[in-house]
Amino acid sequence: MKAEQLATRSPRADAVRNRDRLVRAARTVLAARGGEASMEEIARAAGVGVGTLYRHFPRRIDLVEAVYREDVDALVLLADTVADDLEPWPSLVAWLHGFVRYAQAKRNFLNELHEAFEKTPDLALSSREKIFGAAGKVLVRAQKNGSARPDLCAADLMQLVSGMCMARNITLEQNQRLLLLVLDGIKAQP
């Protein structure tokens, strides 16, 4: 087989499955153990050998970046889904609850994420643009139907919510309670 054919060939189905399993396992293990999680632990959680892990992700940072990219894409998809399935205010509420869960999962491996941002400088910027776009999508719908304050922009909303989520020692339960206060503040007053 020629080199060009090998380069353009789609990955085998088992390779795709293994990669997906590795990313899912890494998401869970990193959220639970953060920087203390070993690559061997992630491979074990995925049910694959360490060699398989390193074939897909030669460096730990490559795996962290893959988890982060997929999670950002999931937030964007969540905005599309709730916008299609729910009325404007409930879609904004559902997306913000999704964002709080997303942010909480990242708190345990912030050092690794910062390393990923240093390795790939456009990762933070492009991800922020995607997240702000998703926030704007659900916010603007709620503003257009009069359920959200008109004087709020997506950047302001994300500053409120992401700042709250990154507070030291905050729990998911506390973030969810604080989000209720934020929601009261951004709801349009009759």
Secondary structure, 3 states (H helix, E strand, C coil): CCHHHHHHCCCCHHHHHHHHHHHHHHHHHHHHHHHHCCHHHHHHHHCCCHHHHHHHCCCHHHHHHHHHHHHHHHHHHHHHHHHHHCCHHHHHHHHHHHHHHHHHHHHHHHHHHHHHHHHCHHHHHHHHHHHHHHHHHHHHHHHHCCCECCCCCHHHHHHHHHHHHCCCCCCHHHHHHHHHHHHHHHECCC
